[in-house]
C-alpha cells in the first residue's frame, strides 16, 4: 500500500494536507519539445493525425464510462444502499480505460493528468502558502477499497465519493478539450510510447497507483502497454511501405510483454525481473530501432534527466546529471571534474586547513565514513548521518531535508558550516589563486573568463566540486548488467527473488523508484520525494527521533519528521542507516519496514506516510531482499 508522499519541484511541495484549500489552477499544457529538423506536425503528416483521433476516441469512451456507470452509481440517493460491488466494477473499468490514453495525456497534459490519476497528495506552493487539493482515481480508490469501504459506511464518505467522481469527470472533460488543440510529430509519438514503457516498469508493475487493490496492478499494466498497440501497428506499416523489410519486431515484443502480464495475475508471484529483462527492455529497444528505421530523430538537443534517446531505463549512460544543475554554464567537462576531485581531497577549503570533503565522504567507504554521526570540528557530533555522494547528482534536492536545490548550493552550505568545515569560499578562492597549480587547473576548467573577473571565484569552486560529484554516477552494478541482458551477467535465485519482493510485495519500489532506487520520480525524473517513516531513536525503541526534518525549515505541519528518500545503490557499503545512523544492519532496516515503520511499532506519528501495515516478510524474504540489495553495489572508478 502506498500512502501519501511529499514531492519537491523547485519550491513546490506536494503535501499530505494543509489547513486550507484553494481551487486548482487551470491546467497549463505542457509544451512539447520542438520538432527535430525535417519533422512536420500532423497537418502534413497523417500518422500523428491518426494517433490523435484514436486518443480522442478513447477519451470519449472514458468520459462515457464515467457518465453512464460511475457517476450514476455514486449518486444513488442516501436512503438507498450503495452498490459497492457495482461501483468497484465501474471504477475498475474507468481505470482500465484511462490506461488506454495514459501515454499521451501524461506526456502532453501532465498537470491535468495528475488530477485524473496522480498520487493522492496535495500540491503546495511554499512561498504563497497555497494548496491544490488532490483529485482523481487514486483519491477515489480508498473510498471504495479500504475495508470496510468508507463510502458504504457513513454519509460523509458517501458525499465525498460523489464529489470526487464529479471532479474526476470535470478533469477528464478538460483532457478531452485540451487534447483537441494538441499538435505533435512522429517524434513526439515515439517519445510518449517509450515513456509509457518506462512508466509501466517503474510504476505500473510495482503497484504505485493501485495501493489498495493489488489485484488490479497487472491487468492495468497490461492495459497500459495495450495503449501502444494501435500506434505501433501504424508505424510498423509505415516502415514496410517505406521500402524497408516488414519486421514486426516491436509488435511481437509488445504482444509478448502483454501476454506475460496476463499469464500471471498474482501480484505477489509475478516475476518482475524476468518481465523487465525479457520483455520490457527488448520492447524499448525495438521501439528505438523502429524509430531509427523510419529516420525519426529523438530530440537530440533537449536537456533531460533521462536522455531522450535512451531505449531502456537501464541503458549505460541513460541519465544526464547536468540536467539538475539549473545553469548551462555549470555543465561538466573533464577539466572541471579533475579540478573538483583535487579540491574535494584538499583541506584548503576548511577554515583551519585540517578537514577536506573526503574526511567524511571517504572513497574507500563508498563516500561515507562508517559512523552513525560524524564528528564536528569542536569534538561533538553532527545531527545527521553522512550520506554517500555516489549518484547524489541524480536528485532534484540535496541533504536529508532537501534544503539545497543542487550540488553547487550543497557545497557552500557544507564549507560554511561551523560544525563541518568552518571555512569561507571567498578566503579559499584567495588561497587557491596564489597556487600556480590550481590557477592552471581553473584556467583549463573555465576557459572563458570575462575581462576583470577573477579566474578563481567561490562560484567556480562550487561548480568544480559539483562537477566531480556529477562524475560519481554509478549505474553499472551486477543488477544493471543482468537486467540489461549482458553476456555473462548472472543473478542468484535469492537475489532475483529479492528484486521481485522489492518491486512487489515489500513495496520498496513505490518510494525507492527504479532504476535509481531513490526518490526521484519516474519517468521524467524531475521531482524529489520525501517521506515520514517514524524513525525511532534506535531500533526497537518506541521513542520518535526528535529531528524535525523538513519541518525545521518550512514550519509546515505535514513535513514534521520528513526526510528525503535516499538511494539504495551501494547500500551494502554505507552502514549505518537512516538519517540518525541508528540502524546498524540491513536486517534492522528491513525489520523496521516489515513492522510498518514507527506507527507499526507503537510510536505515535500522526503524519506517517509509510503504511503502518505489516509486510509479513519471512526470514527467507529478508535474506532474499538483502541478497538483491547487495547486487546494487558499484563503486568502480570510470
C-alpha positions as CSV (number, residue, x, y, z in Angstrom):
1,X,0.0,0.0,0.0
2,X,1.4,3.4,-1.0
3,X,0.4,6.3,1.3
4,X,0.7,10.0,0.5
5,X,4.2,11.3,-0.2
6,X,5.8,14.7,-0.3
7,X,7.1,15.9,-3.6
8,X,9.5,18.7,-4.2
9,X,9.8,20.5,-7.5
10,X,11.8,23.7,-7.0
11,X,9.8,25.4,-4.3
12,X,6.7,23.4,-4.9
13,X,5.9,20.7,-2.4
14,X,3.2,18.0,-2.6
15,X,2.0,17.6,0.9
16,X,-0.5,15.2,2.5
17,X,-2.6,18.0,4.0
18,X,-2.6,21.7,5.0
19,X,-5.2,23.8,6.8
20,X,-6.9,25.5,3.9
21,X,-7.6,24.6,0.3
22,X,-7.8,26.7,-2.8
23,X,-9.3,26.0,-6.2
24,X,-6.9,24.1,-8.5
25,X,-5.4,26.3,-11.1
26,X,-6.3,25.8,-14.8
27,X,-4.1,23.2,-16.5
28,X,-1.0,24.7,-18.1
29,X,-0.5,22.5,-21.1
30,X,3.0,21.0,-21.3
31,X,4.8,22.4,-24.3
32,X,6.1,19.5,-26.4
33,X,9.7,19.7,-27.5
34,X,10.2,21.4,-30.9
35,X,10.2,19.0,-33.8
36,X,13.6,17.9,-35.0
37,X,14.8,19.2,-38.3
38,X,12.7,17.8,-41.1
39,X,9.8,16.9,-38.9
40,X,6.3,18.2,-39.6
41,X,3.1,18.4,-37.5
42,X,0.1,16.3,-38.1
43,X,-1.4,18.8,-40.6
44,X,1.1,17.5,-43.1
45,X,1.5,14.0,-41.6
46,X,-1.3,11.5,-41.4
47,X,0.3,9.3,-38.8
48,X,0.2,11.8,-35.9
49,X,-3.3,12.8,-37.0
50,X,-4.5,9.1,-36.8
51,X,-2.9,8.8,-33.3
52,X,-4.7,12.0,-32.2
53,X,-8.0,10.7,-33.5
54,X,-7.6,7.4,-31.7
55,X,-6.7,9.1,-28.4
56,X,-9.7,11.4,-28.8
57,X,-11.9,8.3,-29.3
58,X,-10.6,6.7,-26.2
59,X,-11.0,9.8,-24.1
60,X,-14.6,9.9,-25.3
61,X,-15.0,6.3,-24.1
62,X,-13.6,7.1,-20.7
63,X,-15.9,10.0,-20.3
64,X,-18.9,7.8,-21.3
65,X,-18.0,5.2,-18.7
66,X,-18.0,7.9,-16.0
67,X,-21.3,9.4,-17.2
68,X,-23.1,6.1,-17.7
69,X,-21.7,4.0,-14.9
70,X,-19.5,5.5,-12.2
71,X,-21.4,8.8,-11.8
72,X,-25.0,7.4,-11.6
73,X,-23.9,4.7,-9.2
74,X,-22.1,7.2,-6.9
75,X,-25.2,9.5,-6.9
76,X,-27.7,7.0,-5.6
77,X,-30.0,8.6,-3.0
78,X,-28.6,8.5,0.5
79,X,-31.6,6.4,1.6
80,X,-30.6,3.6,-0.8
81,X,-27.8,1.2,-0.1
82,X,-24.6,2.0,-2.0
83,X,-23.9,-0.8,-4.6
84,X,-20.2,-1.2,-3.6
85,X,-19.5,-4.2,-5.9
86,X,-21.0,-2.4,-8.9
87,X,-19.2,0.7,-8.0
88,X,-15.9,-1.1,-7.8
89,X,-16.5,-2.8,-11.2
90,X,-17.3,0.6,-12.8
91,X,-14.3,2.1,-11.1
92,X,-12.0,-0.7,-12.5
93,X,-13.4,-0.2,-16.0
94,X,-12.7,3.5,-15.8
95,X,-9.1,2.9,-14.6
96,X,-8.5,0.4,-17.5
97,X,-10.0,3.0,-19.9
98,X,-7.7,5.7,-18.6
99,X,-4.7,3.4,-19.2
100,X,-5.6,3.5,-22.9
101,X,-4.9,7.2,-23.1
102,X,-2.2,7.4,-20.4
103,X,0.8,7.5,-22.7
104,X,-0.4,10.7,-24.4
105,X,-2.2,12.5,-21.6
106,X,0.7,12.1,-19.2
107,X,3.1,13.2,-21.9
108,X,1.3,16.3,-23.3
109,X,-1.0,17.3,-20.4
110,X,0.7,16.3,-17.2
111,X,-1.0,18.8,-14.9
112,X,-4.5,17.7,-15.7
113,X,-3.4,14.1,-15.8
114,X,-2.2,14.4,-12.2
115,X,-5.7,15.3,-11.3
116,X,-7.0,12.2,-13.1
117,X,-4.6,9.6,-11.9
118,X,-2.0,11.3,-9.7
119,X,-0.8,10.4,-6.3
120,X,-3.4,11.3,-3.6
121,X,-1.3,14.2,-2.3
122,X,-1.9,18.0,-2.4
123,X,0.4,20.4,-4.2
124,X,1.5,23.3,-2.0
125,X,3.3,26.5,-3.2
126,X,5.5,27.1,-0.2
127,X,6.2,30.8,-0.9
128,X,2.5,31.6,-1.4
129,X,1.2,29.0,1.3
130,X,-1.4,27.8,-1.2
131,X,-2.5,24.2,-1.6
132,X,-4.1,22.5,-4.6
133,X,-6.4,19.6,-3.5
134,X,-5.6,16.2,-5.0
135,X,-8.2,14.6,-7.2
136,X,-8.8,11.6,-9.4
137,X,-8.8,7.8,-9.4
138,X,-6.3,7.4,-6.6
139,X,-8.3,9.7,-4.3
140,X,-11.5,7.7,-5.1
141,X,-9.8,4.3,-4.5
142,X,-9.6,4.4,-0.7
143,X,-13.3,5.3,-0.5
144,X,-14.2,2.1,-2.3
145,X,-11.4,-0.3,-1.3
146,X,-10.5,0.4,2.3
147,X,-12.1,-2.5,4.3
148,X,-14.9,-1.9,5.1
149,X,-15.5,0.6,2.3
150,X,-16.0,4.1,3.9
151,X,-18.4,5.1,1.2
152,X,-20.7,2.3,2.3
153,X,-20.4,3.0,6.0
154,X,-21.0,6.7,6.5
155,X,-22.8,9.6,4.9
156,X,-19.7,11.9,4.9
157,X,-17.6,9.4,2.9
158,X,-20.5,8.8,0.5
159,X,-20.8,12.6,-0.1
160,X,-17.1,12.8,-0.6
161,X,-17.3,9.9,-3.2
162,X,-19.9,11.9,-5.1
163,X,-17.8,15.0,-5.0
164,X,-14.7,13.2,-6.2
165,X,-16.4,11.4,-9.1
166,X,-17.8,14.8,-10.3
167,X,-14.3,16.3,-10.1
168,X,-12.9,13.3,-12.0
169,X,-15.5,13.8,-14.7
170,X,-14.5,17.5,-14.9
171,X,-10.8,16.7,-15.3
172,X,-11.4,14.1,-18.0
173,X,-13.5,16.6,-19.9
174,X,-10.7,19.1,-19.5
175,X,-8.3,16.5,-21.0
176,X,-10.7,16.0,-23.9
177,X,-10.9,19.7,-24.7
178,X,-7.2,20.3,-24.3
179,X,-6.4,17.2,-26.5
180,X,-8.3,18.7,-29.4
181,X,-5.8,21.5,-29.5
182,X,-2.6,19.4,-29.4
183,X,-0.3,19.3,-32.4
184,X,2.7,16.9,-32.5
185,X,5.0,15.0,-34.7
186,X,6.1,11.4,-35.2
187,X,9.0,12.1,-32.8
188,X,6.6,13.1,-30.1
189,X,4.6,9.9,-30.6
190,X,7.7,7.7,-30.2
191,X,8.8,9.7,-27.2
192,X,5.4,9.2,-25.5
193,X,5.4,5.5,-26.3
194,X,8.8,4.9,-24.9
195,X,8.0,6.8,-21.7
196,X,4.9,4.6,-21.3
197,X,7.1,1.5,-21.3
198,X,9.3,3.2,-18.6
199,X,6.2,4.1,-16.7
200,X,5.0,0.5,-16.6
201,X,8.4,-0.7,-15.5
202,X,8.9,1.9,-12.7
203,X,5.3,2.5,-11.5
204,X,2.9,0.1,-13.2
205,X,4.1,-3.4,-12.1
206,X,5.1,-2.1,-8.7
207,X,1.5,-1.2,-7.8
208,X,2.3,2.5,-7.3
209,X,-1.1,3.7,-8.5
210,X,-3.1,0.7,-7.2
211,X,-2.0,0.7,-3.5
212,X,-5.3,-0.7,-2.1
213,X,-6.1,-3.0,-5.0
214,X,-3.1,-5.2,-5.9
215,X,-5.3,-7.5,-8.0
216,X,-5.7,-4.6,-10.4
217,X,-2.0,-4.0,-10.8
218,X,-1.1,-6.4,-13.5
219,X,-4.3,-6.0,-15.6
220,X,-3.8,-2.3,-15.6
221,X,-0.1,-2.7,-16.5
222,X,-1.3,-4.8,-19.5
223,X,-3.8,-2.2,-20.5
224,X,-1.1,0.5,-20.2
225,X,1.0,-1.4,-22.7
226,X,-2.1,-2.2,-24.8
227,X,-2.3,1.6,-25.5
228,X,0.9,1.1,-27.7
229,X,-0.7,-1.4,-30.0
230,X,-2.5,0.9,-32.5
231,X,0.2,3.5,-32.8
232,X,2.8,0.7,-33.2
233,X,0.8,-1.0,-35.9
234,X,0.6,2.3,-37.7
235,X,4.3,2.9,-37.7
236,X,5.2,-0.7,-38.4
237,X,3.2,-0.4,-41.6
238,X,4.9,2.9,-42.4
239,X,8.2,1.1,-42.2
240,X,7.1,-1.5,-44.6
241,X,5.6,1.0,-47.1
242,X,8.9,2.9,-47.0
243,X,10.6,0.1,-48.7
244,X,12.1,-1.4,-45.6
245,X,11.7,-5.1,-44.7
246,X,8.4,-5.5,-42.8
247,X,9.8,-6.7,-39.5
248,X,7.1,-6.6,-36.8
249,X,9.7,-7.0,-34.1
250,X,8.3,-4.2,-31.9
251,X,4.8,-5.6,-32.3
252,X,5.9,-9.1,-31.4
253,X,7.8,-7.7,-28.4
254,X,4.7,-5.8,-27.3
255,X,2.4,-8.9,-27.7
256,X,4.9,-11.0,-25.7
257,X,5.0,-8.4,-22.9
258,X,1.3,-8.2,-22.7
259,X,1.0,-11.9,-22.6
260,X,3.4,-12.1,-19.7
261,X,1.3,-9.7,-17.7
262,X,-1.8,-11.7,-18.4
263,X,-0.4,-15.1,-17.7
264,X,0.4,-14.4,-14.1
265,X,-2.2,-12.3,-12.3
266,X,-0.9,-12.9,-8.8
267,X,0.7,-9.6,-7.6
268,X,2.9,-11.4,-5.2
269,X,4.1,-14.1,-7.6
270,X,4.7,-12.1,-10.7
271,X,8.3,-12.4,-12.0
272,X,9.2,-8.7,-12.3
273,X,12.9,-9.1,-13.0
274,X,12.1,-11.6,-15.8
275,X,9.5,-9.3,-17.2
276,X,11.9,-6.3,-17.3
277,X,14.8,-8.3,-18.7
278,X,13.0,-10.4,-21.2
279,X,10.1,-8.2,-22.3
280,X,10.1,-4.5,-21.3
281,X,13.7,-3.8,-22.2
282,X,13.6,-5.6,-25.5
283,X,10.4,-3.7,-26.3
284,X,12.1,-0.4,-25.6
285,X,15.0,-1.3,-27.8
286,X,12.6,-2.4,-30.6
287,X,10.8,0.9,-30.4
288,X,14.1,2.8,-30.7
289,X,15.1,0.5,-33.7
290,X,11.8,1.2,-35.5
291,X,12.1,4.9,-34.9
292,X,15.6,4.8,-36.3
293,X,14.4,2.8,-39.3
294,X,11.9,5.5,-40.1
295,X,14.5,8.2,-39.7
296,X,12.6,9.9,-36.9
297,X,15.1,11.8,-34.8
298,X,14.6,11.6,-30.9
299,X,15.0,15.3,-29.9
300,X,18.9,15.0,-29.7
301,X,19.4,18.5,-28.3
302,X,16.9,18.5,-25.5
303,X,18.3,18.5,-21.9
304,X,16.5,15.9,-19.8
305,X,17.4,13.8,-16.7
306,X,16.7,10.7,-18.8
307,X,18.2,11.2,-22.2
308,X,15.7,11.3,-25.0
309,X,17.5,8.6,-26.9
310,X,17.5,6.1,-24.0
311,X,16.0,2.9,-25.2
312,X,15.6,1.5,-21.7
313,X,15.8,2.8,-18.1
314,X,18.9,0.7,-17.6
315,X,20.9,1.8,-20.7
316,X,24.5,2.7,-20.0
317,X,24.7,6.5,-19.8
318,X,20.9,6.8,-19.8
319,X,20.9,9.6,-17.2
320,X,22.4,13.1,-17.6
321,X,23.4,14.6,-14.2
322,X,23.8,18.0,-15.8
323,X,20.0,18.3,-16.0
324,X,19.9,19.1,-12.3
325,X,22.4,22.0,-12.5
326,X,19.9,24.7,-13.3
327,X,22.6,26.6,-15.3
328,X,24.1,25.7,-18.6
329,X,27.3,27.4,-17.7
330,X,27.7,24.9,-14.9
331,X,27.7,21.8,-17.2
332,X,30.6,19.5,-16.5
333,X,33.8,19.0,-18.6
334,X,36.8,16.7,-17.8
335,X,38.9,19.6,-16.6
336,X,36.2,20.7,-14.1
337,X,36.0,17.1,-12.9
338,X,39.7,16.9,-12.4
339,X,39.8,20.2,-10.6
340,X,36.8,19.2,-8.4
341,X,38.5,16.0,-7.5
342,X,41.6,17.8,-6.3
343,X,39.5,20.3,-4.3
344,X,37.4,17.5,-2.8
345,X,40.5,15.9,-1.3
346,X,42.3,19.2,-0.3
347,X,41.8,20.6,3.2
348,X,42.4,24.1,1.8
349,X,38.6,24.7,1.8
350,X,38.3,24.3,5.6
351,X,38.9,27.2,8.0
352,X,41.7,25.5,9.9
353,X,43.1,23.5,7.0
354,X,42.5,20.2,8.8
355,X,39.5,18.7,7.1
356,X,38.5,18.0,3.5
357,X,35.3,16.8,1.9
358,X,36.9,13.4,1.8
359,X,37.4,13.3,5.5
360,X,33.7,12.4,5.9
361,X,32.9,11.2,2.3
362,X,35.7,8.6,2.1
363,X,36.0,6.9,-1.3
364,X,37.0,3.6,0.4
365,X,33.7,3.5,2.2
366,X,31.5,4.4,-0.8
367,X,31.9,8.1,0.1
368,X,30.6,7.7,3.6
369,X,32.5,7.5,6.9
370,X,31.0,4.4,8.7
371,X,29.9,6.5,11.7
372,X,26.4,6.9,13.0
373,X,27.1,10.7,13.2
374,X,30.2,12.4,12.1
375,X,32.4,14.4,14.5
376,X,32.2,18.1,14.5
377,X,35.3,20.3,14.5
378,X,34.9,21.0,18.2
379,X,34.6,17.4,19.3
380,X,30.8,16.9,19.2
381,X,28.7,15.1,16.6
382,X,26.7,16.3,13.7
383,X,22.9,15.9,13.7
384,X,22.7,13.5,10.8
385,X,24.4,10.6,9.2
386,X,26.8,11.2,6.4
387,X,25.2,10.0,3.1
388,X,27.0,8.7,0.1
389,X,27.6,11.1,-2.7
390,X,27.6,8.2,-5.3
391,X,24.7,9.0,-7.6
392,X,23.8,12.1,-5.5
393,X,23.9,14.0,-8.7
394,X,20.7,12.2,-9.9
395,X,18.4,14.1,-7.4
396,X,16.4,17.3,-7.6
397,X,17.4,18.2,-4.0
398,X,20.3,17.7,-1.6
399,X,20.6,16.9,2.1
400,X,18.2,14.8,4.1
401,X,15.9,17.9,4.4
402,X,16.2,18.8,0.7
403,X,17.3,22.3,1.6
404,X,19.7,22.7,-1.3
405,X,18.3,22.6,-4.8
406,X,21.6,21.4,-6.4
407,X,25.1,20.3,-5.7
408,X,26.5,23.8,-6.0
409,X,24.4,25.0,-3.1
410,X,25.2,22.0,-1.1
411,X,28.9,22.8,-1.3
412,X,28.6,26.3,0.0
413,X,26.4,25.0,2.9
414,X,29.0,22.4,4.0
415,X,32.1,24.6,3.6
416,X,30.5,27.4,5.6
417,X,29.1,25.2,8.4
418,X,30.9,25.9,11.7
419,X,30.5,22.3,12.7
420,X,31.7,20.7,9.4
421,X,34.4,22.8,7.7
422,X,34.1,26.3,9.2
423,X,35.5,27.7,6.1
424,X,34.9,30.6,3.7
425,X,34.8,30.1,-0.1
426,X,35.9,33.7,-0.5
427,X,39.0,33.0,1.6
428,X,39.6,29.7,-0.1
429,X,39.4,31.4,-3.5
430,X,42.2,33.8,-2.4
431,X,44.4,30.9,-1.2
432,X,43.8,28.9,-4.4
433,X,44.5,31.8,-6.7
434,X,48.0,32.1,-5.2
435,X,48.9,28.5,-6.1
436,X,50.2,28.1,-9.7
437,X,49.0,24.5,-9.9
438,X,45.4,25.5,-9.1
439,X,45.5,28.6,-11.3
440,X,46.3,26.4,-14.2
441,X,43.5,23.9,-13.4
442,X,41.0,26.7,-13.1
443,X,42.1,28.1,-16.4
444,X,41.6,24.7,-18.0
445,X,38.2,24.1,-16.4
446,X,36.9,27.6,-17.1
447,X,38.5,28.7,-20.3
448,X,36.2,31.8,-20.7
449,X,36.8,34.5,-18.1
450,X,35.3,37.9,-18.6
451,X,37.7,40.9,-18.5
452,X,38.2,42.0,-14.9
453,X,36.5,38.9,-13.5
454,X,38.6,36.7,-11.2
455,X,39.9,33.4,-12.5
456,X,39.3,31.7,-9.1
457,X,35.9,32.6,-7.5
458,X,33.6,31.0,-4.9
459,X,31.0,30.0,-7.6
460,X,33.7,28.3,-9.6
461,X,34.9,26.3,-6.6
462,X,31.3,25.3,-6.0
463,X,30.8,24.3,-9.6
464,X,34.1,22.3,-9.8
465,X,33.2,20.3,-6.6
466,X,29.7,19.7,-8.1
467,X,31.2,18.6,-11.4
468,X,33.3,16.0,-9.6
469,X,30.2,14.7,-7.7
470,X,28.4,14.5,-11.0
471,X,31.1,12.3,-12.3
472,X,30.3,9.8,-9.5
473,X,27.2,8.3,-11.2
474,X,27.5,4.6,-10.8
475,X,24.8,2.6,-12.6
476,X,26.7,-0.5,-13.7
477,X,26.1,-2.8,-10.8
478,X,25.6,-6.6,-11.2
479,X,21.9,-5.9,-11.1
480,X,22.1,-3.5,-14.0
481,X,24.3,-5.8,-16.1
482,X,21.9,-8.7,-15.5
483,X,18.7,-6.7,-16.2
484,X,20.3,-5.4,-19.5
485,X,20.9,-8.9,-20.6
486,X,24.6,-8.5,-20.9
487,X,26.6,-11.6,-21.9
488,X,27.9,-13.4,-18.8
489,X,25.8,-11.4,-16.4
490,X,24.2,-13.6,-13.7
491,X,22.0,-13.1,-10.7
492,X,21.5,-15.6,-7.9
493,X,18.0,-17.1,-7.4
494,X,17.9,-15.4,-4.0
495,X,18.8,-12.0,-5.4
496,X,16.1,-12.4,-8.2
497,X,13.5,-13.3,-5.6
498,X,14.7,-10.3,-3.6
499,X,14.1,-8.0,-6.5
500,X,10.7,-9.4,-7.1
501,X,9.9,-8.6,-3.4
502,X,11.5,-5.2,-3.7
503,X,9.3,-4.2,-6.7
504,X,6.3,-6.2,-5.5
505,X,5.0,-7.3,-2.1
506,X,7.6,-5.5,0.0
507,X,6.6,-2.2,-1.7
508,X,10.1,-0.8,-1.7
509,X,10.0,0.4,-5.3
510,X,6.9,2.6,-4.6
511,X,9.3,5.0,-2.8
512,X,12.8,4.0,-3.9
513,X,11.9,4.2,-7.6
514,X,13.5,2.1,-10.3
515,X,16.1,2.3,-11.7
516,X,17.8,4.9,-9.4
517,X,16.4,3.4,-6.2
518,X,16.0,6.9,-4.8
519,X,13.0,9.3,-4.5
520,X,13.5,10.8,-7.9
521,X,10.1,10.1,-9.6
522,X,9.9,8.4,-12.9
523,X,9.5,8.5,-15.8
524,X,10.7,12.2,-16.2
525,X,12.9,12.2,-13.0
526,X,12.3,15.9,-12.3
527,X,10.9,15.7,-8.8
528,X,12.4,14.5,-5.5
529,X,10.2,13.0,-2.8
530,X,10.4,12.8,1.0
531,X,8.7,10.5,3.5
532,X,7.7,10.4,7.1
533,X,8.8,7.0,8.4
534,X,8.6,7.4,12.1
535,X,12.3,6.6,12.7
536,X,13.0,5.8,16.4
537,X,15.9,6.9,18.4
538,X,17.3,3.4,18.0
539,X,16.0,0.0,16.7
540,X,13.2,-1.3,18.9
541,X,12.7,2.0,20.7
542,X,9.2,3.5,21.0
543,X,10.6,7.0,21.2
544,X,10.5,9.0,18.0
545,X,13.8,10.6,16.9
546,X,13.4,14.3,17.7
547,X,14.9,15.6,14.4
548,X,12.1,17.5,12.7
549,X,13.4,17.1,9.2
550,X,11.9,19.4,6.6
551,X,9.6,21.0,9.2
552,X,12.5,22.8,10.8
553,X,12.9,24.8,7.5
554,X,9.3,25.1,6.3
555,X,7.2,25.1,9.5
556,X,4.6,23.1,7.6
557,X,3.0,20.6,9.9
558,X,2.8,17.7,7.3
559,X,6.5,17.9,6.9
560,X,7.3,17.2,10.5
561,X,9.9,14.5,10.7
562,X,10.0,14.1,6.9
563,X,13.3,13.3,5.1
564,X,14.4,12.8,1.6
565,X,14.1,9.3,0.1
566,X,17.8,8.3,-0.4
567,X,19.3,6.0,-3.0
568,X,19.7,2.3,-2.1
569,X,22.6,1.8,-4.5
570,X,25.7,0.7,-2.7
571,X,23.6,0.4,0.4
572,X,25.6,-2.7,1.4
573,X,28.6,-0.5,1.9
574,X,27.0,2.6,3.6
575,X,26.0,1.4,7.1
576,X,24.8,2.6,9.5
577,X,21.5,3.7,8.1
578,X,18.7,6.2,8.4
579,X,19.1,10.0,8.9
580,X,20.2,9.4,12.5
581,X,22.6,6.5,11.7
582,X,21.0,4.3,14.4
583,X,20.3,1.2,12.3
584,X,23.5,-0.9,12.1
585,X,22.5,-3.6,9.6
586,X,20.3,-4.0,6.6
587,X,18.3,-6.6,8.6
588,X,17.4,-4.0,11.1
589,X,16.2,-1.6,8.4
590,X,14.1,-4.3,6.7
591,X,12.6,-5.3,10.0
592,X,11.6,-1.7,10.7
593,X,9.7,-1.6,7.4
594,X,8.3,-5.1,7.9
595,X,6.7,-3.9,11.1
596,X,5.1,-0.8,9.5
597,X,7.6,1.8,10.5
598,X,7.2,3.9,13.6
599,X,3.4,3.6,13.8
600,X,3.6,-0.2,13.3
601,X,6.0,-0.4,16.3
602,X,3.8,1.7,18.6
603,X,5.2,5.1,18.1
604,X,2.7,7.9,17.8
605,X,3.3,9.6,14.4
606,X,0.2,11.3,13.2
607,X,1.6,12.2,9.8
608,X,3.5,9.0,8.9
609,X,3.4,8.4,5.2
610,X,4.8,4.9,5.3
611,X,1.9,2.5,5.5
612,X,1.6,1.1,9.1
613,X,0.6,-2.3,7.8
614,X,2.9,-5.2,8.5
615,X,4.5,-6.7,5.4
616,X,4.7,-10.2,6.8
617,X,8.1,-10.9,5.4
618,X,9.6,-14.2,6.4
619,X,13.3,-14.6,7.4
620,X,13.8,-16.1,3.9
621,X,12.2,-13.0,2.4
622,X,14.5,-10.8,4.4
623,X,17.6,-12.7,3.3
624,X,16.4,-12.5,-0.3
625,X,15.9,-8.8,-0.1
626,X,19.4,-8.4,1.3
627,X,20.8,-10.5,-1.5
628,X,19.2,-8.2,-4.0
629,X,20.4,-5.0,-2.3
630,X,24.0,-6.4,-2.4
631,X,23.7,-6.6,-6.3
632,X,23.3,-2.8,-6.3
633,X,27.0,-2.3,-5.4
634,X,29.0,-0.4,-7.9
635,X,31.8,1.9,-6.8
636,X,34.2,1.3,-9.7
637,X,36.0,4.5,-10.9
638,X,35.3,5.2,-14.5
